[in-house]
Amino acid sequence: LKLAGTLGLIGDHDEARREAAEMVKLNPKMSSVARIRGLNMYRNERFQSIHDKTIIQGLRNIEFPEEVASQ
């Protein structure tokens, strides 16, 4: 998660997409921004805000799905 988001944030989109695909392969629960944010990894709102502005933004930069596609 952190590697994919960081790579997306710094502009290495191809590698970020590969890392994001590996992340989803290892943990299918992390298949969208909404699901990742739903994990509530940080109790501290400030940390969550920083995470959203960096790691989540990096995922958005590589067009990682916002929501899980309905089946």
C-alpha positions in Angstrom: 0.0 0.0 0.0 2.6 2.5 1.1 5.0 1.6 -1.8 2.3 1.8 -4.4 1.0 5.1 -3.1 4.4 6.6 -2.8 5.4 5.6 -6.3 2.1 7.1 -7.6 2.8 10.3 -5.7 6.3 10.7 -7.2 5.2 9.9 -10.7 6.4 6.4 -11.2 3.0 5.3 -12.4 3.9 2.0 -14.1 5.7 0.7 -11.1 3.0 2.0 -8.8 0.4 0.1 -10.8 2.5 -3.1 -10.5 2.8 -2.7 -6.8 -1.0 -1.9 -6.4 -1.8 -5.1 -8.4 0.5 -7.1 -6.1 -1.2 -5.5 -3.0 -4.7 -6.5 -4.3 -3.4 -10.0 -5.1 -2.0 -10.4 -1.5 -5.1 -8.8 0.1 -8.2 -8.6 -2.0 -9.9 -6.4 0.6 -7.6 -3.6 -0.5 -9.2 -3.4 -4.0 -10.4 0.2 -3.9 -9.7 3.5 -2.2 -13.0 3.2 -0.4 -12.1 -0.2 1.0 -8.6 1.0 2.1 -10.1 4.1 3.8 -12.6 1.8 5.5 -9.9 -0.1 7.3 -9.3 2.9 9.6 -5.6 2.3 10.0 -5.1 5.4 12.1 -7.0 6.4 15.2 -5.4 9.8 15.1 -7.3 12.0 12.6 -4.1 13.9 11.8 -2.3 10.8 10.7 -5.4 9.7 8.6 -5.4 13.2 7.0 -1.7 12.9 6.1 -2.3 9.4 4.8 -5.1 10.6 2.5 -3.0 13.5 1.2 -0.1 11.3 0.3 -0.7 7.5 0.0 -4.3 7.7 -1.1 -3.5 10.6 -3.5 -0.7 8.5 -5.0 -3.2 5.7 -5.6 -5.6 8.2 -7.2 -2.8 9.4 -9.4 -2.5 5.9 -10.9 -6.3 5.7 -11.3 -6.7 3.1 -8.7 -10.5 2.3 -8.4 -12.4 4.6 -6.0 -15.0 2.0 -5.4 -15.2 -1.7 -6.0 -17.1 -2.4 -9.3 -20.4 -4.2 -8.7 -20.4 -7.8 -9.7 
